[in-house]
Every structure is written in structure tokens, then in C-alpha cells.
Amino acid sequence: MGDSSVRQLIDTVAWVLIENGRILCARPRGKDAFFIPGGKREGTETDVQTLVREIAEELTVELAPDSAVHVGTYEAPVADGHDAVVRMACYTAEYRGVLTASSEIEALAWFGLGERDLVPPVDRLLFDDLAAAGSLR
């Protein structure tokens, strides 16, 4: 029975890194789609703790927690047809190190607005806001 009040909420945090009008996206091993880097909270982690851990795991760089700035939180249904909603809290943050795809990540790519259809629905909401603000081209 599809009672909308019990839809599963997938609580995620994402790192927004924009350079030259493009945003960094990553394709996890075994997945077809690219995503904005980040992931799911574990236990009682804060947004920023989740972000620092996930980005270290995925991209092998160290985020500076005190530089994190919330740029928006988005919600959209998951792309695969399950009755679930993804909530994605998005942050910019400075980093140290060299961006490198870890063993979890198959590929990194810099996407502009033209690649919007290659990312999941919740990521597209962020793309639209970034484009409206003039930071994504």
C-alpha cells in the first residue's frame, strides 16, 4: 500500500565544487549515473562530518570543516522508481590534496548545464539553482 507519509527518506550530504562554470561529479563503481560527490550520514554524524568523511573516501582529499558553507538542501524522488525521496544538503568547502578517484569511484567529470540530464533528479535541482545564480554554465 503506497502511503505517502511513510516514504523512505534517504538523507545525504553533497560537496559542491565549481571551477570554470562546471561542477565536479563522480560515477561510483558499478553505477551508470554520475552524482555530485558525497553520501549518506552514518549514525549521529553532522552534515559536515558526513561530508568530510565521504569526500575523503571518494576523492582522497581533505575538506576544511570550518570552510563549509551550506548552499541549499534539495528533495526529489529517487530515479529508480522506488518510493523514496532523496534529501541532499549541499555545501561548498575548501580542500587540501589532489582530487583523485578512489577505489569506490570509477570516473570523475566536470559537468556544465548541458550535462544536467546525466545526473539524478535531486542533483538537477541544484544544477538549476547554480545555473540561475550564474555559477554553472
C-alpha positions in Angstrom: 0.0 0.0 0.0 1.6 3.3 -1.0 1.0 5.6 2.0 3.0 8.7 1.0 3.6 9.6 4.7 5.9 6.6 5.1 8.0 7.2 2.1 11.6 6.4 2.8 13.8 9.4 3.2 17.4 9.0 2.0 19.4 11.6 3.9 22.5 12.6 2.0 25.1 15.4 2.0 26.9 16.6 -1.1 30.0 18.6 -1.9 29.6 21.4 -4.4 32.9 22.1 -6.2 32.7 24.5 -9.1 35.5 25.5 -11.4 35.2 27.5 -14.6 31.4 27.1 -14.7 31.5 23.4 -14.2 30.7 21.2 -11.2 32.6 18.1 -10.2 30.6 14.9 -10.5 31.6 11.3 -9.8 30.4 7.9 -11.1 30.6 5.2 -8.4 31.9 1.8 -9.5 29.1 -0.3 -10.8 26.7 2.6 -11.4 25.7 4.2 -14.7 24.9 7.6 -13.4 27.1 10.4 -12.2 26.4 12.1 -8.9 27.5 15.1 -7.0 30.1 13.7 -4.6 29.0 12.9 -1.1 26.9 10.3 0.6 24.7 9.1 3.4 25.1 10.1 7.0 26.2 7.5 9.5 24.7 7.4 12.9 24.8 10.8 14.6 27.2 12.5 12.2 26.6 16.1 11.4 26.3 17.3 7.8 29.9 18.5 7.8 31.3 15.3 9.5 29.5 13.2 6.8 30.8 15.4 4.1 34.4 15.3 5.3 34.3 11.5 5.7 32.6 10.8 2.4 34.8 13.1 0.3 38.0 11.6 1.9 36.7 8.2 0.9 35.6 9.1 -2.6 38.1 11.7 -3.8 41.0 11.3 -1.4 41.1 15.0 -0.4 40.7 16.6 3.0 38.0 19.1 3.3 38.4 22.0 5.7 35.3 21.7 8.0 35.4 25.3 9.1 35.2 26.5 5.5 32.0 24.6 4.8 29.1 26.8 3.6 25.5 25.5 3.1 24.3 26.3 -0.4 20.9 24.6 -0.3 19.0 21.5 0.6 17.0 19.7 -2.1 14.5 16.9 -2.2 13.4 14.8 -5.1 12.2 11.2 -5.7 14.9 8.7 -6.4 15.4 8.0 -10.1 15.0 4.2 -9.9 11.2 4.2 -9.3 11.4 3.1 -5.6 9.0 5.0 -3.3 11.7 7.0 -1.7 12.8 10.6 -1.5 16.4 11.8 -1.5 17.3 14.8 0.6 20.6 16.3 -0.3 22.2 19.0 1.8 24.8 20.8 -0.4 27.9 22.5 0.8 30.9 24.2 -0.6 34.2 23.7 1.2 37.9 24.3 0.6 40.1 21.2 0.3 43.7 20.1 0.5 45.2 17.5 -1.7 44.8 16.3 -5.2 41.3 15.2 -6.5 41.7 11.5 -7.2 39.0 8.9 -7.8 39.3 6.4 -5.0 38.6 2.7 -5.4 34.9 3.4 -4.9 34.8 5.8 -7.9 35.1 4.7 -11.5 35.2 8.2 -13.1 35.3 11.9 -12.3 33.9 14.5 -14.7 33.3 18.3 -14.8 29.7 18.9 -15.9 28.1 22.0 -17.2 24.4 22.7 -17.5 24.4 20.7 -20.8 25.1 17.5 -18.8 22.1 18.1 -16.5 20.2 15.0 -17.8 23.1 12.7 -16.8 22.6 13.3 -13.1 19.7 12.2 -10.8 16.6 14.3 -10.2 17.8 15.8 -6.9 21.1 16.8 -8.5 19.2 18.5 -11.3 17.6 20.9 -8.8 21.0 22.0 -7.7 22.2 22.4 -11.3 19.2 24.6 -12.0 19.9 26.9 -9.0 23.6 27.1 -9.8 22.7 28.0 -13.4 20.2 30.6 -12.2 22.9 32.1 -10.0 25.3 32.2 -12.9 27.9 29.8 -11.4 27.1 26.9 -13.7 27.3 27.3 -17.5 
